[in-house]
Amino acid sequence: MPAGSAPGCALRRGQNEYRFIFVNLDSSRRRVRRAKLARPTPSALRTQMRRTVRDAARETVRGAILAAAEELIAKHGLHDAALVQIAKRAGVAVGTLYNYFTDRDALIRGLFELRRATFRPQLLAAMAAGAELAFEPRLRGFVRDVLGAFESHRNFLKVAIENEHLKPSGSTTPQDLLAGARAIVDAGVREGAISADRAELLSIVITAAIKAVAVHRIQAGGEIAADATAIVDILLAGARSAAGRAANGAAP
Protein backbone atom coordinates (compact mmCIF):
# COMPACT_ATOMS: atom_id res chain seq x y z
CA MET A 1 0.00 0.00 0.00
CA PRO A 2 1.49 3.43 -0.89
CA ALA A 3 2.41 5.70 1.95
CA GLY A 4 -0.42 7.98 3.02
CA SER A 5 -3.13 5.81 1.57
CA ALA A 6 -6.12 5.26 3.78
CA PRO A 7 -6.79 1.70 4.84
CA GLY A 8 -9.31 -0.09 2.63
CA CYS A 9 -8.61 1.93 -0.52
CA ALA A 10 -7.24 -1.08 -2.36
CA LEU A 11 -10.23 -3.15 -1.32
CA ARG A 12 -12.68 -0.47 -2.37
CA ARG A 13 -10.89 -0.06 -5.67
CA GLY A 14 -11.06 -3.77 -6.22
CA GLN A 15 -14.79 -3.76 -5.44
CA ASN A 16 -15.36 -0.89 -7.85
CA GLU A 17 -13.49 -2.69 -10.61
CA TYR A 18 -15.52 -5.80 -9.90
CA ARG A 19 -18.76 -3.87 -10.10
CA PHE A 20 -17.65 -2.17 -13.33
CA ILE A 21 -16.87 -5.55 -14.92
CA PHE A 22 -20.10 -7.01 -13.63
CA VAL A 23 -22.23 -4.16 -15.01
CA ASN A 24 -20.57 -4.38 -18.42
CA LEU A 25 -20.96 -8.14 -18.55
CA ASP A 26 -24.57 -7.73 -17.56
CA SER A 27 -25.10 -5.08 -20.31
CA SER A 28 -23.55 -7.44 -22.85
CA ARG A 29 -25.90 -10.22 -21.76
CA ARG A 30 -28.86 -7.87 -22.10
CA ARG A 31 -27.81 -6.88 -25.62
CA VAL A 32 -27.58 -10.53 -26.63
CA ARG A 33 -30.98 -11.18 -25.08
CA ARG A 34 -32.55 -8.21 -26.90
CA ALA A 35 -31.04 -9.37 -30.17
CA LYS A 36 -32.54 -12.81 -29.68
CA LEU A 37 -35.92 -11.30 -28.89
CA ALA A 38 -35.76 -9.07 -32.00
CA ARG A 39 -34.85 -11.99 -34.26
CA PRO A 40 -37.96 -13.39 -36.02
CA THR A 41 -38.99 -16.79 -34.83
CA PRO A 42 -39.28 -19.64 -37.36
CA SER A 43 -43.06 -19.36 -37.06
CA ALA A 44 -42.97 -15.62 -37.82
CA LEU A 45 -40.69 -16.22 -40.79
CA ARG A 46 -43.08 -18.82 -42.20
CA THR A 47 -46.02 -16.45 -41.74
CA GLN A 48 -44.14 -13.63 -43.49
CA MET A 49 -43.17 -15.92 -46.36
CA ARG A 50 -46.75 -17.09 -46.82
CA ARG A 51 -47.95 -13.47 -46.83
CA THR A 52 -45.33 -12.53 -49.43
CA VAL A 53 -46.27 -15.44 -51.67
CA ARG A 54 -49.97 -14.67 -51.27
CA ASP A 55 -49.48 -10.98 -52.12
CA ALA A 56 -47.39 -11.88 -55.19
CA ALA A 57 -50.04 -14.35 -56.36
CA ARG A 58 -52.74 -11.74 -55.85
CA GLU A 59 -50.84 -9.17 -57.91
CA THR A 60 -50.30 -11.75 -60.66
CA VAL A 61 -54.02 -12.50 -60.83
CA ARG A 62 -54.88 -8.79 -60.77
CA GLY A 63 -52.45 -8.11 -63.60
CA ALA A 64 -53.87 -10.97 -65.66
CA ILE A 65 -57.41 -9.66 -65.23
CA LEU A 66 -56.42 -6.12 -66.22
CA ALA A 67 -54.47 -7.34 -69.26
CA ALA A 68 -57.48 -9.40 -70.40
CA ALA A 69 -59.80 -6.44 -69.82
CA GLU A 70 -57.50 -4.11 -71.79
CA GLU A 71 -57.38 -6.49 -74.75
CA LEU A 72 -61.10 -7.25 -74.91
CA ILE A 73 -62.33 -3.72 -74.19
CA ALA A 74 -59.99 -2.31 -76.85
CA LYS A 75 -61.35 -4.89 -79.30
CA HIS A 76 -65.09 -4.88 -78.46
CA GLY A 77 -65.73 -1.70 -76.48
CA LEU A 78 -66.46 -1.28 -72.79
CA HIS A 79 -70.05 -2.49 -72.77
CA ASP A 80 -69.59 -5.34 -75.25
CA ALA A 81 -66.67 -6.88 -73.37
CA ALA A 82 -68.52 -9.26 -71.06
CA LEU A 83 -67.00 -9.80 -67.63
CA VAL A 84 -67.44 -13.54 -68.18
CA GLN A 85 -65.21 -13.33 -71.25
CA ILE A 86 -62.66 -11.17 -69.42
CA ALA A 87 -62.49 -13.71 -66.60
CA LYS A 88 -62.15 -16.56 -69.10
CA ARG A 89 -59.33 -14.79 -70.95
CA ALA A 90 -57.57 -14.12 -67.63
CA GLY A 91 -57.94 -17.77 -66.62
CA VAL A 92 -59.99 -17.11 -63.49
CA ALA A 93 -63.55 -17.67 -62.35
CA VAL A 94 -66.03 -14.79 -62.58
CA GLY A 95 -66.33 -14.82 -58.79
CA THR A 96 -62.57 -14.30 -58.54
CA LEU A 97 -62.80 -11.32 -60.89
CA TYR A 98 -65.45 -9.75 -58.65
CA ASN A 99 -63.14 -10.21 -55.66
CA TYR A 100 -60.80 -7.74 -57.35
CA PHE A 101 -63.16 -5.43 -59.27
CA THR A 102 -66.81 -4.75 -58.56
CA ASP A 103 -67.74 -3.70 -62.13
CA ARG A 104 -66.37 -2.53 -65.49
CA ASP A 105 -65.79 1.00 -64.22
CA ALA A 106 -63.57 -0.35 -61.45
CA LEU A 107 -61.69 -2.37 -64.08
CA ILE A 108 -61.05 0.74 -66.14
CA ARG A 109 -59.85 2.71 -63.13
CA GLY A 110 -57.52 -0.12 -62.19
CA LEU A 111 -56.21 -0.24 -65.74
CA PHE A 112 -55.49 3.50 -65.72
CA GLU A 113 -53.53 3.15 -62.48
CA LEU A 114 -51.54 0.16 -63.76
CA ARG A 115 -50.62 1.60 -67.16
CA ARG A 116 -49.82 5.05 -65.83
CA ALA A 117 -47.04 3.41 -63.81
CA THR A 118 -45.44 2.03 -67.00
CA PHE A 119 -46.45 4.53 -69.70
CA ARG A 120 -45.26 7.76 -68.06
CA PRO A 121 -41.67 6.55 -67.38
CA GLN A 122 -41.41 5.43 -71.02
CA LEU A 123 -42.73 8.79 -72.16
CA LEU A 124 -40.32 10.71 -69.95
CA ALA A 125 -37.41 8.60 -71.19
CA ALA A 126 -38.36 9.44 -74.78
CA MET A 127 -38.46 13.12 -73.88
CA ALA A 128 -35.06 13.05 -72.14
CA ALA A 129 -33.24 11.21 -74.94
CA GLY A 130 -30.99 13.07 -77.35
CA ALA A 131 -30.38 16.13 -75.18
CA GLU A 132 -26.87 16.37 -76.63
CA LEU A 133 -28.12 16.48 -80.24
CA ALA A 134 -28.73 19.50 -82.43
CA PHE A 135 -32.28 20.83 -82.74
CA GLU A 136 -33.53 18.95 -85.82
CA PRO A 137 -32.24 15.43 -85.02
CA ARG A 138 -33.37 15.87 -81.43
CA LEU A 139 -36.86 16.86 -82.57
CA ARG A 140 -37.03 13.90 -84.95
CA GLY A 141 -35.95 11.51 -82.21
CA PHE A 142 -38.46 13.01 -79.78
CA VAL A 143 -41.43 12.62 -82.11
CA ARG A 144 -40.36 9.11 -83.15
CA ASP A 145 -39.84 7.88 -79.58
CA VAL A 146 -43.03 9.44 -78.21
CA LEU A 147 -45.10 7.89 -80.98
CA GLY A 148 -43.29 4.61 -80.28
CA ALA A 149 -44.36 4.84 -76.63
CA PHE A 150 -47.94 5.37 -77.80
CA GLU A 151 -47.65 2.34 -80.10
CA SER A 152 -46.45 0.10 -77.28
CA HIS A 153 -49.54 1.09 -75.24
CA ARG A 154 -51.94 1.09 -78.16
CA ASN A 155 -54.69 -1.01 -76.56
CA PHE A 156 -54.60 1.02 -73.38
CA LEU A 157 -54.77 4.32 -75.27
CA LYS A 158 -57.73 3.06 -77.28
CA VAL A 159 -59.51 2.20 -74.03
CA ALA A 160 -58.56 5.59 -72.57
CA ILE A 161 -59.79 7.55 -75.60
CA GLU A 162 -63.15 5.75 -75.59
CA ASN A 163 -63.62 6.02 -71.82
CA GLU A 164 -62.34 9.51 -71.13
CA HIS A 165 -65.04 10.05 -68.49
CA LEU A 166 -63.54 7.30 -66.34
CA LYS A 167 -59.98 8.61 -66.45
CA PRO A 168 -58.77 9.47 -62.93
CA SER A 169 -57.74 13.03 -62.29
CA GLY A 170 -54.04 13.80 -62.19
CA SER A 171 -52.99 12.67 -65.66
CA THR A 172 -49.88 14.62 -66.67
CA THR A 173 -49.40 13.34 -70.24
CA PRO A 174 -50.42 16.61 -72.01
CA GLN A 175 -48.23 18.69 -69.70
CA ASP A 176 -45.32 16.25 -70.06
CA LEU A 177 -45.52 16.39 -73.86
CA LEU A 178 -45.67 20.16 -73.94
CA ALA A 179 -42.72 20.44 -71.54
CA GLY A 180 -40.67 18.11 -73.74
CA ALA A 181 -41.54 20.05 -76.89
CA ARG A 182 -40.69 23.36 -75.20
CA ALA A 183 -37.26 22.10 -74.13
CA ILE A 184 -36.42 21.11 -77.70
CA VAL A 185 -37.78 24.29 -79.27
CA ASP A 186 -35.90 26.44 -76.73
CA ALA A 187 -32.71 24.65 -77.79
CA GLY A 188 -33.62 25.45 -81.41
CA VAL A 189 -34.00 29.11 -80.51
CA ARG A 190 -30.56 29.13 -78.88
CA GLU A 191 -29.10 27.58 -82.04
CA GLY A 192 -30.80 30.16 -84.21
CA ALA A 193 -32.82 27.46 -85.99
CA ILE A 194 -36.16 28.74 -84.67
CA SER A 195 -37.46 32.27 -84.27
CA ALA A 196 -37.96 33.15 -80.61
CA ASP A 197 -41.28 34.91 -81.24
CA ARG A 198 -42.81 31.67 -82.58
CA ALA A 199 -41.26 29.27 -80.09
CA GLU A 200 -44.28 28.83 -77.81
CA LEU A 201 -46.67 28.37 -80.74
CA LEU A 202 -44.38 25.78 -82.32
CA SER A 203 -44.22 23.84 -79.03
CA ILE A 204 -48.02 23.74 -78.90
CA VAL A 205 -48.27 22.66 -82.56
CA ILE A 206 -45.73 19.85 -82.07
CA THR A 207 -47.68 18.53 -79.08
CA ALA A 208 -51.02 18.80 -80.87
CA ALA A 209 -49.68 17.06 -83.99
CA ILE A 210 -48.36 14.11 -81.97
CA LYS A 211 -51.65 13.68 -80.12
CA ALA A 212 -53.81 14.10 -83.22
CA VAL A 213 -51.86 11.59 -85.30
CA ALA A 214 -51.77 9.06 -82.44
CA VAL A 215 -55.54 9.30 -81.91
CA HIS A 216 -56.22 9.01 -85.65
CA ARG A 217 -54.02 5.92 -86.07
CA ILE A 218 -55.45 4.24 -82.98
CA GLN A 219 -59.01 4.75 -84.21
CA ALA A 220 -58.49 4.26 -87.96
CA GLY A 221 -55.69 1.72 -87.90
CA GLY A 222 -52.09 1.83 -89.03
CA GLU A 223 -48.78 2.05 -87.25
CA ILE A 224 -48.57 5.16 -85.09
CA ALA A 225 -44.82 5.72 -85.32
CA ALA A 226 -44.81 5.44 -89.13
CA ASP A 227 -45.84 9.10 -89.39
CA ALA A 228 -42.95 10.46 -87.29
CA THR A 229 -40.78 11.63 -90.20
CA ALA A 230 -43.68 13.23 -92.07
CA ILE A 231 -44.83 15.11 -88.96
CA VAL A 232 -41.41 16.68 -88.44
CA ASP A 233 -40.99 17.46 -92.16
CA ILE A 234 -44.31 19.34 -92.18
CA LEU A 235 -43.58 21.18 -88.94
CA LEU A 236 -40.10 22.28 -89.99
CA ALA A 237 -41.22 23.27 -93.48
CA GLY A 238 -43.89 25.50 -91.96
CA ALA A 239 -41.50 26.99 -89.39
CA ARG A 240 -38.84 27.71 -92.04
CA SER A 241 -41.36 29.18 -94.44
CA ALA A 242 -42.65 31.52 -91.75
CA ALA A 243 -39.09 32.49 -90.82
CA GLY A 244 -38.28 33.22 -94.47
CA ARG A 245 -41.32 35.45 -94.89
CA ALA A 246 -40.48 37.29 -91.69
CA ALA A 247 -36.90 37.82 -92.87
CA ASN A 248 -38.17 39.28 -96.16
CA GLY A 249 -40.57 41.58 -94.33
CA ALA A 250 -43.70 39.86 -95.60
CA ALA A 251 -46.80 39.43 -93.51
CA PRO A 252 -46.93 36.11 -91.59
C-alpha positions in Angstrom: 0.0 0.0 0.0 1.5 3.4 -0.9 2.4 5.7 1.9 -0.4 8.0 3.0 -3.1 5.8 1.6 -6.1 5.3 3.8 -6.8 1.7 4.8 -9.3 -0.1 2.6 -8.6 1.9 -0.5 -7.2 -1.1 -2.4 -10.2 -3.2 -1.3 -12.7 -0.5 -2.4 -10.9 -0.1 -5.7 -11.1 -3.8 -6.2 -14.8 -3.8 -5.4 -15.4 -0.9 -7.9 -13.5 -2.7 -10.6 -15.5 -5.8 -9.9 -18.8 -3.9 -10.1 -17.7 -2.2 -13.3 -16.9 -5.6 -14.9 -20.1 -7.0 -13.6 -22.2 -4.2 -15.0 -20.6 -4.4 -18.4 -21.0 -8.1 -18.6 -24.6 -7.7 -17.6 -25.1 -5.1 -20.3 -23.5 -7.4 -22.8 -25.9 -10.2 -21.8 -28.9 -7.9 -22.1 -27.8 -6.9 -25.6 -27.6 -10.5 -26.6 -31.0 -11.2 -25.1 -32.6 -8.2 -26.9 -31.0 -9.4 -30.2 -32.5 -12.8 -29.7 -35.9 -11.3 -28.9 -35.8 -9.1 -32.0 -34.8 -12.0 -34.3 -38.0 -13.4 -36.0 -39.0 -16.8 -34.8 -39.3 -19.6 -37.4 -43.1 -19.4 -37.1 -43.0 -15.6 -37.8 -40.7 -16.2 -40.8 -43.1 -18.8 -42.2 -46.0 -16.4 -41.7 -44.1 -13.6 -43.5 -43.2 -15.9 -46.4 -46.8 -17.1 -46.8 -47.9 -13.5 -46.8 -45.3 -12.5 -49.4 -46.3 -15.4 -51.7 -50.0 -14.7 -51.3 -49.5 -11.0 -52.1 -47.4 -11.9 -55.2 -50.0 -14.4 -56.4 -52.7 -11.7 -55.8 -50.8 -9.2 -57.9 -50.3 -11.8 -60.7 -54.0 -12.5 -60.8 -54.9 -8.8 -60.8 -52.4 -8.1 -63.6 -53.9 -11.0 -65.7 -57.4 -9.7 -65.2 -56.4 -6.1 -66.2 -54.5 -7.3 -69.3 -57.5 -9.4 -70.4 -59.8 -6.4 -69.8 -57.5 -4.1 -71.8 -57.4 -6.5 -74.8 -61.1 -7.3 -74.9 -62.3 -3.7 -74.2 -60.0 -2.3 -76.9 -61.4 -4.9 -79.3 -65.1 -4.9 -78.5 -65.7 -1.7 -76.5 -66.5 -1.3 -72.8 -70.0 -2.5 -72.8 -69.6 -5.3 -75.2 -66.7 -6.9 -73.4 -68.5 -9.3 -71.1 -67.0 -9.8 -67.6 -67.4 -13.5 -68.2 -65.2 -13.3 -71.2 -62.7 -11.2 -69.4 -62.5 -13.7 -66.6 -62.1 -16.6 -69.1 -59.3 -14.8 -71.0 -57.6 -14.1 -67.6 -57.9 -17.8 -66.6 -60.0 -17.1 -63.5 -63.5 -17.7 -62.3 -66.0 -14.8 -62.6 -66.3 -14.8 -58.8 -62.6 -14.3 -58.5 -62.8 -11.3 -60.9 -65.5 -9.7 -58.6 -63.1 -10.2 -55.7 -60.8 -7.7 -57.4 -63.2 -5.4 -59.3 -66.8 -4.8 -58.6 -67.7 -3.7 -62.1 -66.4 -2.5 -65.5 -65.8 1.0 -64.2 -63.6 -0.3 -61.4 -61.7 -2.4 -64.1 -61.1 0.7 -66.1 -59.9 2.7 -63.1 -57.5 -0.1 -62.2 -56.2 -0.2 -65.7 -55.5 3.5 -65.7 -53.5 3.2 -62.5 -51.5 0.2 -63.8 -50.6 1.6 -67.2 -49.8 5.0 -65.8 -47.0 3.4 -63.8 -45.4 2.0 -67.0 -46.4 4.5 -69.7 -45.3 7.8 -68.1 -41.7 6.6 -67.4 -41.4 5.4 -71.0 -42.7 8.8 -72.2 -40.3 10.7 -69.9 -37.4 8.6 -71.2 -38.4 9.4 -74.8 -38.5 13.1 -73.9 -35.1 13.0 -72.1 -33.2 11.2 -74.9 -31.0 13.1 -77.3 -30.4 16.1 -75.2 -26.9 16.4 -76.6 -28.1 16.5 -80.2 -28.7 19.5 -82.4 -32.3 20.8 -82.7 -33.5 18.9 -85.8 -32.2 15.4 -85.0 -33.4 15.9 -81.4 -36.9 16.9 -82.6 -37.0 13.9 -84.9 -36.0 11.5 -82.2 -38.5 13.0 -79.8 -41.4 12.6 -82.1 -40.4 9.1 -83.1 -39.8 7.9 -79.6 -43.0 9.4 -78.2 -45.1 7.9 -81.0 -43.3 4.6 -80.3 -44.4 4.8 -76.6 -47.9 5.4 -77.8 -47.7 2.3 -80.1 -46.5 0.1 -77.3 -49.5 1.1 -75.2 -51.9 1.1 -78.2 -54.7 -1.0 -76.6 -54.6 1.0 -73.4 -54.8 4.3 -75.3 -57.7 3.1 -77.3 -59.5 2.2 -74.0 -58.6 5.6 -72.6 -59.8 7.5 -75.6 -63.2 5.7 -75.6 -63.6 6.0 -71.8 -62.3 9.5 -71.1 -65.0 10.1 -68.5 -63.5 7.3 -66.3 -60.0 8.6 -66.4 -58.8 9.5 -62.9 -57.7 13.0 -62.3 -54.0 13.8 -62.2 -53.0 12.7 -65.7 -49.9 14.6 -66.7 -49.4 13.3 -70.2 -50.4 16.6 -72.0 -48.2 18.7 -69.7 -45.3 16.3 -70.1 -45.5 16.4 -73.9 -45.7 20.2 -73.9 -42.7 20.4 -71.5 -40.7 18.1 -73.7 -41.5 20.1 -76.9 -40.7 23.4 -75.2 -37.3 22.1 -74.1 -36.4 21.1 -77.7 -37.8 24.3 -79.3 -35.9 26.4 -76.7 -32.7 24.6 -77.8 -33.6 25.5 -81.4 -34.0 29.1 -80.5 -30.6 29.1 -78.9 -29.1 27.6 -82.0 -30.8 30.2 -84.2 -32.8 27.5 -86.0 -36.2 28.7 -84.7 -37.5 32.3 -84.3 -38.0 33.2 -80.6 -41.3 34.9 -81.2 -42.8 31.7 -82.6 -41.3 29.3 -80.1 -44.3 28.8 -77.8 -46.7 28.4 -80.7 -44.4 25.8 -82.3 -44.2 23.8 -79.0 -48.0 23.7 -78.9 -48.3 22.7 -82.6 -45.7 19.8 -82.1 -47.7 18.5 -79.1 -51.0 18.8 -80.9 -49.7 17.1 -84.0 -48.4 14.1 -82.0 -51.6 13.7 -80.1 -53.8 14.1 -83.2 -51.9 11.6 -85.3 -51.8 9.1 -82.4 -55.5 9.3 -81.9 -56.2 9.0 -85.6 -54.0 5.9 -86.1 -55.5 4.2 -83.0 -59.0 4.7 -84.2 -58.5 4.3 -88.0 -55.7 1.7 -87.9 -52.1 1.8 -89.0 -48.8 2.1 -87.2 -48.6 5.2 -85.1 -44.8 5.7 -85.3 -44.8 5.4 -89.1 -45.8 9.1 -89.4 -42.9 10.5 -87.3 -40.8 11.6 -90.2 -43.7 13.2 -92.1 -44.8 15.1 -89.0 -41.4 16.7 -88.4 -41.0 17.5 -92.2 -44.3 19.3 -92.2 -43.6 21.2 -88.9 -40.1 22.3 -90.0 -41.2 23.3 -93.5 -43.9 25.5 -92.0 -41.5 27.0 -89.4 -38.8 27.7 -92.0 -41.4 29.2 -94.4 -42.7 31.5 -91.7 -39.1 32.5 -90.8 -38.3 33.2 -94.5 -41.3 35.5 -94.9 -40.5 37.3 -91.7 -36.9 37.8 -92.9 -38.2 39.3 -96.2 -40.6 41.6 -94.3 -43.7 39.9 -95.6 -46.8 39.4 -93.5 -46.9 36.1 -91.6 
